[in-house]
Structures are given as structure tokens and as C-alpha cells.
Amino acid sequence: MKSFYLSYSKVNLITLKLLKESSKVKKENISKLIVSFSDPFRLEIIDLMINGEVCVCDIMKLTNLSQSRISYHIKILKEAGVISDRQEGRWVYYSLNKESLFLIKEWITSLTDYSSNRKRCCE
């Protein structure tokens, strides 16, 4: 019975290590997502994508931002994984990346779910 306990403990330690590494990767991804949300222009671009794909010319018409400024913000959003793109002919269409949005939603939900759990210090 003791040998089972030891192997079970080893499995738990390995599992905890994997979860910690996975958690670190998630935190890095979440950090990039949050930084990408920190600019009002990027939030405006994200809002335009709520109804589906948009191209830079659409964003220019609706925001009065220059093409170079939009490209800069698109680059940051793409690097963070907030948006994805697809090319059709000479046009590039951008849309929200639901996987990244789900990741941040999951993280915020866990914060709100577990923030009400109070622990007393030093007890």
C-alpha cells in the first residue's frame, strides 16, 4: 500500500509541475491580451469586429484613423492573438480570435468566482 502512495505522490507532483508550467504560459498569454486591450483605438478596432470581418479600409472609414496608425494597432492585436487575418486577393480581412477571447473570459471568471473565498492570514 505504501508503494502505491509513493507512486501516487509522484504522479501528483508531476501533475502539479505540468499545471504550473501550463499556468505560466496562460499568464503570459493573458498578459499580452491585457496589454493589447490597453489602448482606446485598439478597443475601437475590436468593437468594429464584433459583427464579423473588417478590412483596413473599413476601419479607416469608420474611425478616421490613418492607414499607418491602424496597421500599427492591428499588428499589436495580431501579436497578442486577439485577432486573426485572412487574405482574399489583395485584401486582408481581420476578425476576432475566439480562442483568445475565451482564454481571457475564463481567467476573469476564475477571478470573480474565487475572489469571494476568504482566508484568514496566519491561522
Salt bridges, closest charged atoms under 4 A:
GLU53 OE2 - ARG86 NE 2.57
GLU79 OE2 - LYS75 NZ 3.60
ASP85 OD2 - LYS78 NZ 2.87
GLU88 OE1 - ARG86 NH1 2.76
GLU106 OE1 - LYS26 NZ 3.83
